[in-house]
Amino acid sequence: MIFRDHEGAATPQVEAETEEEAIEQAGKLAPKLIYEVIRRDGEEEMERPLSALFWSGIAAGILISLSVLGEAIFRTYLPDAEWRYLLENLGYSLGFLVVILGRMQLFTENTITTVLPVMATPTRANLWCSTRLWGVVLFANVIGAFAVAAVFAFTSAIPEELRPAIEELSRHATGFPPLEGFARAIPAGVLVAAIVWMLPQSEGTEFWVIVTFTWLIAAGDFTHIVAGSVEMAYLAWLAEISFTDAAFGFFIPVFAGNVVGGTVIFALLAHSQVREELGR
């Protein structure tokens, strides 16, 4: 409410207070506030029923396949030019847009979201809740990935002209030596955690934040455990990759790299910069 004088004009004091409120509302969120938003979101996630986490994780595992499909469509229909690589990787953002804006359970988001509550209050109960959520969500993501990969491999849902591109992308994503796959997964973990960190103050620009950073994952040729699981599962259904190669050559190294990037690097840095402010 703005108080006015007898002539109907706003008083200087009220104008100053209104201006100050506008500045505060327009200002950037402090790191401590961003931390608190993500921490509370993580606490809410850890309190959700396992069945809700499981089905949300399956949905994320299925819909992240749009990243593989989007890349394949661009690769198939764009001319074979030097610039095609940078443009086709925009397709990688499609699955992440649906999953993140749809608030579905994606494992790599949880490497920071559910870790911050543990860092803030390192109790055995919080550690157990976070570990349980990780296990349920990752398991559900993989089930969803295998389910949609089976649709890609064994039904006519995918046009035949897209299959060579999907297979080529899948071989490339799963073809790194284990140590290289691990190393390439670290930047991907950092970038996904960075998306989570930026979203609280990205009102109105969430779309571009997600597109930019997931495009960078693809363009940088980094490895992501859930999107990559769709490609791994596709090759597994076609019997082009063995269980040993899938598990030890791709899944475990990439899983470890994403965790190092999202938790050991980003979450620890995020916690460290606000640690002294948390008690205030």
C-alpha angles and dihedrals in degrees: 000000000000116000116215134197125244090279092054097252122131113254118244092244093053091045090053092049092048091049091049091051090050091050092050092049092048095045124101119266113258116242090250091057093048089049091051093049092053094041093053090046088053092050090052091050092051090053095053119107115266091237091058091049091047097052092042088052092051090051090051092049090052098044096044083071086079085077091060092042093048093052091047092052092051092046092049100048105030117089116261096258135138092254094053093087094061094045098044090056089067085075088066089068094063098080093044092051092055095043099044099039089042089056093234123159110267116175097222092055089056092057086082106016097060096031096063093065088053092050091047093047109017098195127147090243093055092046091051093048092050093047091047092051092049092052096046095045096046091047091049092046090054092048089052091047093052091045095054092040088057089054090051093048104040108027137061092242089107118059113245093238090064096053097080091054093047090050092047092049091047094051091050095048094050098035101082119110109257096256092047091047089052093049094047090050093060096070089045090055091049093049095050090048088049090055090053090048094050100044097079090065097034099085108163094010101064091113093058095043091055094043094048098049098039089048087054090054090055097039091048089052092235122158127244122194099218101038088041090051089064089056092043091050092048091056091043092055089050089049090238094124128043125229090248093052092044094050103036101023098046120359103050097041093046092045090052093046094050090050092049091049098043100036114017094042111023103029093045091049091047091050094045094056093056101030095103092047097051095082094051 
